[in-house]
Every structure is written in C-alpha cells, then in structure tokens.
Amino acid sequence: MPATNVNTASADELDAVPGLNGHGPEIVRYREERGGFSDLRQLEEVPGLAGKVDGSSAALTVGDPA
C-alpha cells in the first residue's frame, strides 16, 4: 500500500492511517493554515498528535508541500 501524503490526503484518508484515526480534520486544518508540511516531524505540532506520530510514520509521506 502506498504511503499517504499528508499534504494532499483528505481528512478521511488521514483518518484511515493507523494511529491517526480522528485526527484527519485537525491535520487538514493545520495544513491549510500553515501551507503544508515539509517534514513528518511537523505533525507533532498538530493539536492532539504530540507523541502519536511515530507509529504512523511508515505509512506517511510529505511529498511536495501543497
């Protein structure tokens, strides 16, 4: 299964990633406010995700910031 791009995925697609369920809308909101992610570590800055991203990082990519 290809990695989910945090810069282009919908909230539903992000919710489908193990460990991110329920955080998709927050990730999308953060992305829209800040102009995209350049590194997966930035997900730690999304409210509610601190310390929860490490287990999901293998299923995620940043690709090119949108």
PDB file of N, H, CA, C and O in Angstrom:
ATOM      1  N   MET A   1       0.842  -1.177   0.000  1.00  0.00           N
ATOM      2  CA  MET A   1       0.000   0.000   0.000  1.00  0.00           C
ATOM      3  C   MET A   1       0.891   1.246   0.000  1.00  0.00           C
ATOM      4  O   MET A   1       1.815   1.342   0.808  1.00  0.00           O
ATOM      5  N   PRO A   2       0.625   2.191  -0.889  1.00  0.00           N
ATOM      6  CA  PRO A   2       1.464   3.395  -0.940  1.00  0.00           C
ATOM      7  C   PRO A   2       1.266   4.269   0.296  1.00  0.00           C
ATOM      8  O   PRO A   2       0.217   4.246   0.940  1.00  0.00           O
ATOM      9  N   ALA A   3       2.299   5.032   0.601  1.00  0.00           N
ATOM     10  H   ALA A   3       3.151   5.050   0.078  1.00  0.00           H
ATOM     11  CA  ALA A   3       2.224   5.931   1.752  1.00  0.00           C
ATOM     12  C   ALA A   3       1.211   7.040   1.492  1.00  0.00           C
ATOM     13  O   ALA A   3       1.038   7.480   0.355  1.00  0.00           O
ATOM     14  N   THR A   4       0.553   7.480   2.539  1.00  0.00           N
ATOM     15  H   THR A   4       0.694   7.123   3.462  1.00  0.00           H
ATOM     16  CA  THR A   4      -0.422   8.564   2.463  1.00  0.00           C
ATOM     17  C   THR A   4       0.317   9.896   2.551  1.00  0.00           C
ATOM     18  O   THR A   4       1.087  10.124   3.484  1.00  0.00           O
ATOM     19  N   ASN A   5       0.083  10.767   1.583  1.00  0.00           N
ATOM     20  H   ASN A   5      -0.542  10.581   0.825  1.00  0.00           H
ATOM     21  CA  ASN A   5       0.733  12.073   1.556  1.00  0.00           C
ATOM     22  C   ASN A   5      -0.049  13.034   2.456  1.00  0.00           C
ATOM     23  O   ASN A   5      -1.213  13.333   2.188  1.00  0.00           O
ATOM     24  N   VAL A   6       0.592  13.511   3.515  1.00  0.00           N
ATOM     25  H   VAL A   6       1.538  13.268   3.732  1.00  0.00           H
ATOM     26  CA  VAL A   6      -0.095  14.393   4.464  1.00  0.00           C
ATOM     27  C   VAL A   6      -0.401  15.763   3.867  1.00  0.00           C
ATOM     28  O   VAL A   6      -1.186  16.522   4.436  1.00  0.00           O
ATOM     29  N   ASN A   7       0.211  16.089   2.724  1.00  0.00           N
ATOM     30  H   ASN A   7       0.848  15.473   2.262  1.00  0.00           H
ATOM     31  CA  ASN A   7      -0.040  17.374   2.081  1.00  0.00           C
ATOM     32  C   ASN A   7      -1.182  17.343   1.076  1.00  0.00           C
ATOM     33  O   ASN A   7      -1.661  18.393   0.648  1.00  0.00           O
ATOM     34  N   THR A   8      -1.620  16.155   0.699  1.00  0.00           N
ATOM     35  H   THR A   8      -1.231  15.302   1.046  1.00  0.00           H
ATOM     36  CA  THR A   8      -2.677  16.060  -0.313  1.00  0.00           C
ATOM     37  C   THR A   8      -3.863  15.206   0.128  1.00  0.00           C
ATOM     38  O   THR A   8      -4.929  15.278  -0.483  1.00  0.00           O
ATOM     39  N   ALA A   9      -3.700  14.412   1.159  1.00  0.00           N
ATOM     40  H   ALA A   9      -2.834  14.353   1.655  1.00  0.00           H
ATOM     41  CA  ALA A   9      -4.759  13.497   1.592  1.00  0.00           C
ATOM     42  C   ALA A   9      -5.937  14.251   2.218  1.00  0.00           C
ATOM     43  O   ALA A   9      -5.774  15.297   2.846  1.00  0.00           O
ATOM     44  N   SER A  10      -7.116  13.684   2.023  1.00  0.00           N
ATOM     45  H   SER A  10      -7.248  12.834   1.513  1.00  0.00           H
ATOM     46  CA  SER A  10      -8.311  14.235   2.662  1.00  0.00           C
ATOM     47  C   SER A  10      -8.320  13.838   4.141  1.00  0.00           C
ATOM     48  O   SER A  10      -7.547  12.979   4.566  1.00  0.00           O
ATOM     49  N   ALA A  11      -9.195  14.466   4.910  1.00  0.00           N
ATOM     50  H   ALA A  11      -9.823  15.163   4.564  1.00  0.00           H
ATOM     51  CA  ALA A  11      -9.334  14.114   6.321  1.00  0.00           C
ATOM     52  C   ALA A  11      -9.692  12.636   6.473  1.00  0.00           C
ATOM     53  O   ALA A  11      -9.180  11.965   7.369  1.00  0.00           O
ATOM     54  N   ASP A  12     -10.569  12.124   5.602  1.00  0.00           N
ATOM     55  H   ASP A  12     -10.984  12.670   4.874  1.00  0.00           H
ATOM     56  CA  ASP A  12     -10.956  10.706   5.675  1.00  0.00           C
ATOM     57  C   ASP A  12      -9.781   9.792   5.380  1.00  0.00           C
ATOM     58  O   ASP A  12      -9.611   8.765   6.038  1.00  0.00           O
ATOM     59  N   GLU A  13      -8.967  10.156   4.395  1.00  0.00           N
ATOM     60  H   GLU A  13      -9.105  10.990   3.861  1.00  0.00           H
ATOM     61  CA  GLU A  13      -7.789   9.339   4.065  1.00  0.00           C
ATOM     62  C   GLU A  13      -6.800   9.331   5.229  1.00  0.00           C
ATOM     63  O   GLU A  13      -6.210   8.294   5.534  1.00  0.00           O
ATOM     64  N   LEU A  14      -6.619  10.468   5.872  1.00  0.00           N
ATOM     65  H   LEU A  14      -7.098  11.310   5.624  1.00  0.00           H
ATOM     66  CA  LEU A  14      -5.717  10.537   7.023  1.00  0.00           C
ATOM     67  C   LEU A  14      -6.268   9.747   8.200  1.00  0.00           C
ATOM     68  O   LEU A  14      -5.509   9.103   8.924  1.00  0.00           O
ATOM     69  N   ASP A  15      -7.571   9.788   8.397  1.00  0.00           N
ATOM     70  H   ASP A  15      -8.188  10.311   7.809  1.00  0.00           H
ATOM     71  CA  ASP A  15      -8.193   9.015   9.472  1.00  0.00           C
ATOM     72  C   ASP A  15      -7.996   7.514   9.277  1.00  0.00           C
ATOM     73  O   ASP A  15      -8.006   6.759  10.249  1.00  0.00           O
ATOM     74  N   ALA A  16      -7.820   7.077   8.037  1.00  0.00           N
ATOM     75  H   ALA A  16      -7.812   7.691   7.247  1.00  0.00           H
ATOM     76  CA  ALA A  16      -7.649   5.654   7.750  1.00  0.00           C
ATOM     77  C   ALA A  16      -6.254   5.145   8.106  1.00  0.00           C
ATOM     78  O   ALA A  16      -6.037   3.934   8.146  1.00  0.00           O
ATOM     79  N   VAL A  17      -5.308   6.044   8.364  1.00  0.00           N
ATOM     80  H   VAL A  17      -5.485   7.028   8.331  1.00  0.00           H
ATOM     81  CA  VAL A  17      -3.951   5.640   8.736  1.00  0.00           C
ATOM     82  C   VAL A  17      -3.954   5.224  10.203  1.00  0.00           C
ATOM     83  O   VAL A  17      -4.405   5.982  11.061  1.00  0.00           O
ATOM     84  N   PRO A  18      -3.453   4.020  10.497  1.00  0.00           N
ATOM     85  CA  PRO A  18      -3.420   3.566  11.891  1.00  0.00           C
ATOM     86  C   PRO A  18      -2.700   4.590  12.778  1.00  0.00           C
ATOM     87  O   PRO A  18      -1.609   5.056  12.448  1.00  0.00           O
ATOM     88  N   GLY A  19      -3.315   4.922  13.883  1.00  0.00           N
ATOM     89  H   GLY A  19      -4.201   4.543  14.151  1.00  0.00           H
ATOM     90  CA  GLY A  19      -2.734   5.877  14.815  1.00  0.00           C
ATOM     91  C   GLY A  19      -3.211   7.308  14.614  1.00  0.00           C
ATOM     92  O   GLY A  19      -3.047   8.145  15.502  1.00  0.00           O
ATOM     93  N   LEU A  20      -3.796   7.598  13.464  1.00  0.00           N
ATOM     94  H   LEU A  20      -3.930   6.918  12.742  1.00  0.00           H
ATOM     95  CA  LEU A  20      -4.265   8.957  13.188  1.00  0.00           C
ATOM     96  C   LEU A  20      -5.777   9.072  13.224  1.00  0.00           C
ATOM     97  O   LEU A  20      -6.311  10.169  13.057  1.00  0.00           O
ATOM     98  N   ASN A  21      -6.476   7.976  13.435  1.00  0.00           N
ATOM     99  H   ASN A  21      -6.042   7.085  13.571  1.00  0.00           H
ATOM    100  CA  ASN A  21      -7.930   7.973  13.407  1.00  0.00           C
ATOM    101  C   ASN A  21      -8.497   9.076  14.294  1.00  0.00           C
ATOM    102  O   ASN A  21      -8.184   9.162  15.481  1.00  0.00           O
ATOM    103  N   GLY A  22      -9.340   9.921  13.690  1.00  0.00           N
ATOM    104  H   GLY A  22      -9.593   9.851  12.725  1.00  0.00           H
ATOM    105  CA  GLY A  22      -9.954  11.026  14.410  1.00  0.00           C
ATOM    106  C   GLY A  22      -9.176  12.324  14.335  1.00  0.00           C
ATOM    107  O   GLY A  22      -9.674  13.370  14.751  1.00  0.00           O
ATOM    108  N   HIS A  23      -7.954  12.271  13.809  1.00  0.00           N
ATOM    109  H   HIS A  23      -7.550  11.421  13.471  1.00  0.00           H
ATOM    110  CA  HIS A  23      -7.122  13.472  13.732  1.00  0.00           C
ATOM    111  C   HIS A  23      -7.054  14.060  12.324  1.00  0.00           C
ATOM    112  O   HIS A  23      -6.438  15.108  12.125  1.00  0.00           O
ATOM    113  N   GLY A  24      -7.670  13.412  11.356  1.00  0.00           N
ATOM    114  H   GLY A  24      -8.171  12.561  11.518  1.00  0.00           H
ATOM    115  CA  GLY A  24      -7.638  13.899   9.975  1.00  0.00           C
ATOM    116  C   GLY A  24      -8.066  15.352   9.828  1.00  0.00           C
ATOM    117  O   GLY A  24      -7.355  16.130   9.192  1.00  0.00           O
ATOM    118  N   PRO A  25      -9.213  15.747  10.401  1.00  0.00           N
ATOM    119  CA  PRO A  25      -9.632  17.149  10.261  1.00  0.00           C
ATOM    120  C   PRO A  25      -8.629  18.142  10.845  1.00  0.00           C
ATOM    121  O   PRO A  25      -8.419  19.216  10.282  1.00  0.00           O
ATOM    122  N   GLU A  26      -8.016  17.792  11.960  1.00  0.00           N
ATOM    123  H   GLU A  26      -8.186  16.919  12.417  1.00  0.00           H
ATOM    124  CA  GLU A  26      -7.018  18.683  12.563  1.00  0.00           C
ATOM    125  C   GLU A  26      -5.784  18.807  11.675  1.00  0.00           C
ATOM    126  O   GLU A  26      -5.219  19.893  11.537  1.00  0.00           O
ATOM    127  N   ILE A  27      -5.367  17.693  11.074  1.00  0.00           N
ATOM    128  H   ILE A  27      -5.825  16.812  11.186  1.00  0.00           H
ATOM    129  CA  ILE A  27      -4.201  17.721  10.188  1.00  0.00           C
ATOM    130  C   ILE A  27      -4.497  18.596   8.969  1.00  0.00           C
ATOM    131  O   ILE A  27      -3.663  19.408   8.569  1.00  0.00           O
ATOM    132  N   VAL A  28      -5.674  18.433   8.385  1.00  0.00           N
ATOM    133  H   VAL A  28      -6.351  17.773   8.710  1.00  0.00           H
ATOM    134  CA  VAL A  28      -6.055  19.235   7.216  1.00  0.00           C
ATOM    135  C   VAL A  28      -6.135  20.715   7.593  1.00  0.00           C
ATOM    136  O   VAL A  28      -5.655  21.563   6.841  1.00  0.00           O
ATOM    137  N   ARG A  29      -6.721  21.035   8.722  1.00  0.00           N
ATOM    138  H   ARG A  29      -7.111  20.346   9.333  1.00  0.00           H
ATOM    139  CA  ARG A  29      -6.826  22.430   9.166  1.00  0.00           C
ATOM    140  C   ARG A  29      -5.435  23.041   9.363  1.00  0.00           C
ATOM    141  O   ARG A  29      -5.179  24.164   8.928  1.00  0.00           O
ATOM    142  N   TYR A  30      -4.548  22.302  10.016  1.00  0.00           N
ATOM    143  H   TYR A  30      -4.756  21.390  10.370  1.00  0.00           H
ATOM    144  CA  TYR A  30      -3.184  22.772  10.245  1.00  0.00           C
ATOM    145  C   TYR A  30      -2.485  23.009   8.903  1.00  0.00           C
ATOM    146  O   TYR A  30      -1.822  24.027   8.706  1.00  0.00           O
ATOM    147  N   ARG A  31      -2.644  22.057   7.994  1.00  0.00           N
ATOM    148  H   ARG A  31      -3.183  21.230   8.155  1.00  0.00           H
ATOM    149  CA  ARG A  31      -2.023  22.159   6.658  1.00  0.00           C
ATOM    150  C   ARG A  31      -2.516  23.391   5.917  1.00  0.00           C
ATOM    151  O   ARG A  31      -1.722  24.103   5.301  1.00  0.00           O
ATOM    152  N   GLU A  32      -3.810  23.649   5.971  1.00  0.00           N
ATOM    153  H   GLU A  32      -4.455  23.071   6.472  1.00  0.00           H
ATOM    154  CA  GLU A  32      -4.380  24.803   5.265  1.00  0.00           C
ATOM    155  C   GLU A  32      -3.920  26.119   5.885  1.00  0.00           C
ATOM    156  O   GLU A  32      -3.703  27.099   5.172  1.00  0.00           O
ATOM    157  N   GLU A  33      -3.772  26.146   7.195  1.00  0.00           N
ATOM    158  H   GLU A  33      -3.948  25.350   7.774  1.00  0.00           H
ATOM    159  CA  GLU A  33      -3.349  27.373   7.876  1.00  0.00           C
ATOM    160  C   GLU A  33      -1.864  27.659   7.690  1.00  0.00           C
ATOM    161  O   GLU A  33      -1.457  28.819   7.631  1.00  0.00           O
ATOM    162  N   ARG A  34      -1.060  26.616   7.597  1.00  0.00           N
ATOM    163  H   ARG A  34      -1.390  25.673   7.645  1.00  0.00           H
ATOM    164  CA  ARG A  34       0.403  26.788   7.574  1.00  0.00           C
ATOM    165  C   ARG A  34       1.040  26.536   6.208  1.00  0.00           C
ATOM    166  O   ARG A  34       2.246  26.726   6.053  1.00  0.00           O
ATOM    167  N   GLY A  35       0.263  26.118   5.227  1.00  0.00           N
ATOM    168  H   GLY A  35      -0.717  25.964   5.353  1.00  0.00           H
ATOM    169  CA  GLY A  35       0.808  25.938   3.887  1.00  0.00           C
ATOM    170  C   GLY A  35       1.481  24.612   3.622  1.00  0.00           C
ATOM    171  O   GLY A  35       2.300  24.524   2.707  1.00  0.00           O
ATOM    172  N   GLY A  36       1.177  23.600   4.365  1.00  0.00           N
ATOM    173  H   GLY A  36       0.511  23.672   5.108  1.00  0.00           H
ATOM    174  CA  GLY A  36       1.709  22.272   4.092  1.00  0.00           C
ATOM    175  C   GLY A  36       2.847  21.879   5.014  1.00  0.00           C
ATOM    176  O   GLY A  36       3.371  22.693   5.774  1.00  0.00           O
ATOM    177  N   PHE A  37       3.215  20.608   4.926  1.00  0.00           N
ATOM    178  H   PHE A  37       2.789  19.947   4.308  1.00  0.00           H
ATOM    179  CA  PHE A  37       4.265  20.041   5.759  1.00  0.00           C
ATOM    180  C   PHE A  37       5.507  19.802   4.914  1.00  0.00           C
ATOM    181  O   PHE A  37       5.408  19.348   3.773  1.00  0.00           O
ATOM    182  N   SER A  38       6.663  20.102   5.463  1.00  0.00           N
ATOM    183  H   SER A  38       6.743  20.470   6.389  1.00  0.00           H
ATOM    184  CA  SER A  38       7.913  19.795   4.773  1.00  0.00           C
ATOM    185  C   SER A  38       8.616  18.611   5.420  1.00  0.00           C
ATOM    186  O   SER A  38       9.570  18.071   4.859  1.00  0.00           O
ATOM    187  N   ASP A  39       8.149  18.203   6.603  1.00  0.00           N
ATOM    188  H   ASP A  39       7.374  18.641   7.058  1.00  0.00           H
ATOM    189  CA  ASP A  39       8.749  17.092   7.334  1.00  0.00           C
ATOM    190  C   ASP A  39       7.672  16.451   8.201  1.00  0.00           C
ATOM    191  O   ASP A  39       6.826  17.151   8.757  1.00  0.00           O
ATOM    192  N   LEU A  40       7.696  15.140   8.318  1.00  0.00           N
ATOM    193  H   LEU A  40       8.383  14.571   7.866  1.00  0.00           H
ATOM    194  CA  LEU A  40       6.691  14.446   9.127  1.00  0.00           C
ATOM    195  C   LEU A  40       6.751  14.857  10.592  1.00  0.00           C
ATOM    196  O   LEU A  40       5.743  14.770  11.294  1.00  0.00           O
ATOM    197  N   ARG A  41       7.901  15.300  11.065  1.00  0.00           N
ATOM    198  H   ARG A  41       8.720  15.372  10.496  1.00  0.00           H
ATOM    199  CA  ARG A  41       8.012  15.729  12.469  1.00  0.00           C
ATOM    200  C   ARG A  41       7.082  16.898  12.778  1.00  0.00           C
ATOM    201  O   ARG A  41       6.718  17.109  13.935  1.00  0.00           O
ATOM    202  N   GLN A  42       6.695  17.658  11.758  1.00  0.00           N
ATOM    203  H   GLN A  42       6.990  17.486  10.818  1.00  0.00           H
ATOM    204  CA  GLN A  42       5.779  18.777  11.970  1.00  0.00           C
ATOM    205  C   GLN A  42       4.402  18.310  12.434  1.00  0.00           C
ATOM    206  O   GLN A  42       3.647  19.096  13.006  1.00  0.00           O
ATOM    207  N   LEU A  43       4.069  17.053  12.199  1.00  0.00           N
ATOM    208  H   LEU A  43       4.682  16.414  11.735  1.00  0.00           H
ATOM    209  CA  LEU A  43       2.787  16.530  12.679  1.00  0.00           C
ATOM    210  C   LEU A  43       2.692  16.600  14.201  1.00  0.00           C
ATOM    211  O   LEU A  43       1.593  16.658  14.754  1.00  0.00           O
ATOM    212  N   GLU A  44       3.835  16.595  14.876  1.00  0.00           N
ATOM    213  H   GLU A  44       4.728  16.548  14.427  1.00  0.00           H
ATOM    214  CA  GLU A  44       3.858  16.706  16.339  1.00  0.00           C
ATOM    215  C   GLU A  44       3.254  18.034  16.798  1.00  0.00           C
ATOM    216  O   GLU A  44       2.797  18.144  17.936  1.00  0.00           O
ATOM    217  N   GLU A  45       3.249  19.046  15.917  1.00  0.00           N
ATOM    218  H   GLU A  45       3.620  18.956  14.993  1.00  0.00           H
ATOM    219  CA  GLU A  45       2.721  20.365  16.256  1.00  0.00           C
ATOM    220  C   GLU A  45       1.197  20.441  16.121  1.00  0.00           C
ATOM    221  O   GLU A  45       0.577  21.390  16.601  1.00  0.00           O
ATOM    222  N   VAL A  46       0.596  19.442  15.467  1.00  0.00           N
ATOM    223  H   VAL A  46       1.100  18.672  15.076  1.00  0.00           H
ATOM    224  CA  VAL A  46      -0.854  19.424  15.298  1.00  0.00           C
ATOM    225  C   VAL A  46      -1.494  19.102  16.641  1.00  0.00           C
ATOM    226  O   VAL A  46      -1.109  18.129  17.290  1.00  0.00           O
ATOM    227  N   PRO A  47      -2.471  19.911  17.071  1.00  0.00           N
ATOM    228  CA  PRO A  47      -3.109  19.659  18.370  1.00  0.00           C
ATOM    229  C   PRO A  47      -3.599  18.212  18.498  1.00  0.00           C
ATOM    230  O   PRO A  47      -4.318  17.707  17.636  1.00  0.00           O
ATOM    231  N   GLY A  48      -3.197  17.565  19.583  1.00  0.00           N
ATOM    232  H   GLY A  48      -2.613  17.976  20.284  1.00  0.00           H
ATOM    233  CA  GLY A  48      -3.626  16.201  19.856  1.00  0.00           C
ATOM    234  C   GLY A  48      -2.729  15.119  19.291  1.00  0.00           C
ATOM    235  O   GLY A  48      -2.946  13.940  19.574  1.00  0.00           O
ATOM    236  N   LEU A  49      -1.720  15.481  18.494  1.00  0.00           N
ATOM    237  H   LEU A  49      -1.543  16.438  18.264  1.00  0.00           H
ATOM    238  CA  LEU A  49      -0.875  14.457  17.882  1.00  0.00           C
ATOM    239  C   LEU A  49       0.498  14.297  18.525  1.00  0.00           C
ATOM    240  O   LEU A  49       1.227  13.372  18.165  1.00  0.00           O
ATOM    241  N   ALA A  50       0.867  15.148  19.444  1.00  0.00           N
ATOM    242  H   ALA A  50       0.275  15.898  19.736  1.00  0.00           H
ATOM    243  CA  ALA A  50       2.186  15.035  20.071  1.00  0.00           C
ATOM    244  C   ALA A  50       2.383  13.632  20.642  1.00  0.00           C
ATOM    245  O   ALA A  50       1.572  13.150  21.433  1.00  0.00           O
ATOM    246  N   GLY A  51       3.465  12.991  20.230  1.00  0.00           N
ATOM    247  H   GLY A  51       4.124  13.382  19.588  1.00  0.00           H
ATOM    248  CA  GLY A  51       3.792  11.660  20.725  1.00  0.00           C
ATOM    249  C   GLY A  51       3.038  10.518  20.071  1.00  0.00           C
ATOM    250  O   GLY A  51       3.243   9.365  20.448  1.00  0.00           O
ATOM    251  N   LYS A  52       2.172  10.797  19.103  1.00  0.00           N
ATOM    252  H   LYS A  52       2.005  11.734  18.797  1.00  0.00           H
ATOM    253  CA  LYS A  52       1.360   9.744  18.489  1.00  0.00           C
ATOM    254  C   LYS A  52       1.783   9.420  17.057  1.00  0.00           C
ATOM    255  O   LYS A  52       1.272   8.469  16.465  1.00  0.00           O
ATOM    256  N   VAL A  53       2.696  10.188  16.498  1.00  0.00           N
ATOM    257  H   VAL A  53       3.111  10.961  16.979  1.00  0.00           H
ATOM    258  CA  VAL A  53       3.008  10.075  15.074  1.00  0.00           C
ATOM    259  C   VAL A  53       4.022   8.982  14.769  1.00  0.00           C
ATOM    260  O   VAL A  53       3.987   8.410  13.679  1.00  0.00           O
ATOM    261  N   ASP A  54       4.917   8.675  15.692  1.00  0.00           N
ATOM    262  H   ASP A  54       4.945   9.140  16.577  1.00  0.00           H
ATOM    263  CA  ASP A  54       5.994   7.736  15.407  1.00  0.00           C
ATOM    264  C   ASP A  54       5.511   6.410  14.844  1.00  0.00           C
ATOM    265  O   ASP A  54       6.119   5.880  13.915  1.00  0.00           O
ATOM    266  N   GLY A  55       4.447   5.872  15.379  1.00  0.00           N
ATOM    267  H   GLY A  55       3.953   6.302  16.134  1.00  0.00           H
ATOM    268  CA  GLY A  55       3.940   4.594  14.904  1.00  0.00           C
ATOM    269  C   GLY A  55       3.290   4.665  13.537  1.00  0.00           C
ATOM    270  O   GLY A  55       3.086   3.636  12.894  1.00  0.00           O
ATOM    271  N   SER A  56       2.963   5.858  13.087  1.00  0.00           N
ATOM    272  H   SER A  56       3.129   6.695  13.610  1.00  0.00           H
ATOM    273  CA  SER A  56       2.293   6.041  11.803  1.00  0.00           C
ATOM    274  C   SER A  56       3.238   6.483  10.700  1.00  0.00           C
ATOM    275  O   SER A  56       2.862   6.475   9.529  1.00  0.00           O
ATOM    276  N   SER A  57       4.453   6.868  11.049  1.00  0.00           N
ATOM    277  H   SER A  57       4.759   6.875  12.001  1.00  0.00           H
ATOM    278  CA  SER A  57       5.337   7.496  10.074  1.00  0.00           C
ATOM    279  C   SER A  57       5.669   6.614   8.875  1.00  0.00           C
ATOM    280  O   SER A  57       5.912   7.140   7.789  1.00  0.00           O
ATOM    281  N   ALA A  58       5.688   5.293   9.034  1.00  0.00           N
ATOM    282  H   ALA A  58       5.491   4.865   9.916  1.00  0.00           H
ATOM    283  CA  ALA A  58       5.989   4.415   7.910  1.00  0.00           C
ATOM    284  C   ALA A  58       4.890   4.457   6.850  1.00  0.00           C
ATOM    285  O   ALA A  58       5.140   4.159   5.683  1.00  0.00           O
ATOM    286  N   ALA A  59       3.675   4.827   7.253  1.00  0.00           N
ATOM    287  H   ALA A  59       3.471   5.069   8.201  1.00  0.00           H
ATOM    288  CA  ALA A  59       2.537   4.871   6.325  1.00  0.00           C
ATOM    289  C   ALA A  59       2.313   6.263   5.765  1.00  0.00           C
ATOM    290  O   ALA A  59       1.342   6.489   5.043  1.00  0.00           O
ATOM    291  N   LEU A  60       3.212   7.215   6.090  1.00  0.00           N
ATOM    292  H   LEU A  60       4.001   7.031   6.675  1.00  0.00           H
ATOM    293  CA  LEU A  60       3.018   8.613   5.682  1.00  0.00           C
ATOM    294  C   LEU A  60       4.189   9.141   4.876  1.00  0.00           C
ATOM    295  O   LEU A  60       5.314   8.658   5.004  1.00  0.00           O
ATOM    296  N   THR A  61       3.918  10.125   4.054  1.00  0.00           N
ATOM    297  H   THR A  61       3.004  10.517   3.951  1.00  0.00           H
ATOM    298  CA  THR A  61       4.951  10.855   3.327  1.00  0.00           C
ATOM    299  C   THR A  61       4.523  12.302   3.258  1.00  0.00           C
ATOM    300  O   THR A  61       3.339  12.607   3.401  1.00  0.00           O
ATOM    301  N   VAL A  62       5.477  13.207   3.038  1.00  0.00           N
ATOM    302  H   VAL A  62       6.439  12.960   2.922  1.00  0.00           H
ATOM    303  CA  VAL A  62       5.119  14.612   2.865  1.00  0.00           C
ATOM    304  C   VAL A  62       5.061  15.002   1.403  1.00  0.00           C
ATOM    305  O   VAL A  62       4.416  15.991   1.055  1.00  0.00           O
ATOM    306  N   GLY A  63       5.730  14.235   0.528  1.00  0.00           N
ATOM    307  H   GLY A  63       6.253  13.432   0.811  1.00  0.00           H
ATOM    308  CA  GLY A  63       5.730  14.604  -0.888  1.00  0.00           C
ATOM    309  C   GLY A  63       6.173  16.039  -1.029  1.00  0.00           C
ATOM    310  O   GLY A  63       7.071  16.483  -0.313  1.00  0.00           O
ATOM    311  N   ASP A  64       5.563  16.770  -1.934  1.00  0.00           N
ATOM    312  H   ASP A  64       4.834  16.409  -2.515  1.00  0.00           H
ATOM    313  CA  ASP A  64       5.843  18.182  -2.099  1.00  0.00           C
ATOM    314  C   ASP A  64       4.769  18.971  -1.373  1.00  0.00           C
ATOM    315  O   ASP A  64       3.584  18.676  -1.528  1.00  0.00           O
ATOM    316  N   PRO A  65       5.158  19.980  -0.573  1.00  0.00           N
ATOM    317  CA  PRO A  65       4.128  20.786   0.100  1.00  0.00           C
ATOM    318  C   PRO A  65       3.155  21.368  -0.908  1.00  0.00           C
ATOM    319  O   PRO A  65       3.552  21.871  -1.959  1.00  0.00           O
ATOM    320  N   ALA A  66       1.874  21.293  -0.572  1.00  0.00           N
ATOM    321  H   ALA A  66       1.551  20.884   0.282  1.00  0.00           H
ATOM    322  CA  ALA A  66       0.850  21.781  -1.470  1.00  0.00           C
ATOM    323  C   ALA A  66       0.832  23.293  -1.530  1.00  0.00           C
ATOM    324  O   ALA A  66       0.018  23.873  -2.249  1.00  0.00           O
TER     325      ALA A  66
END
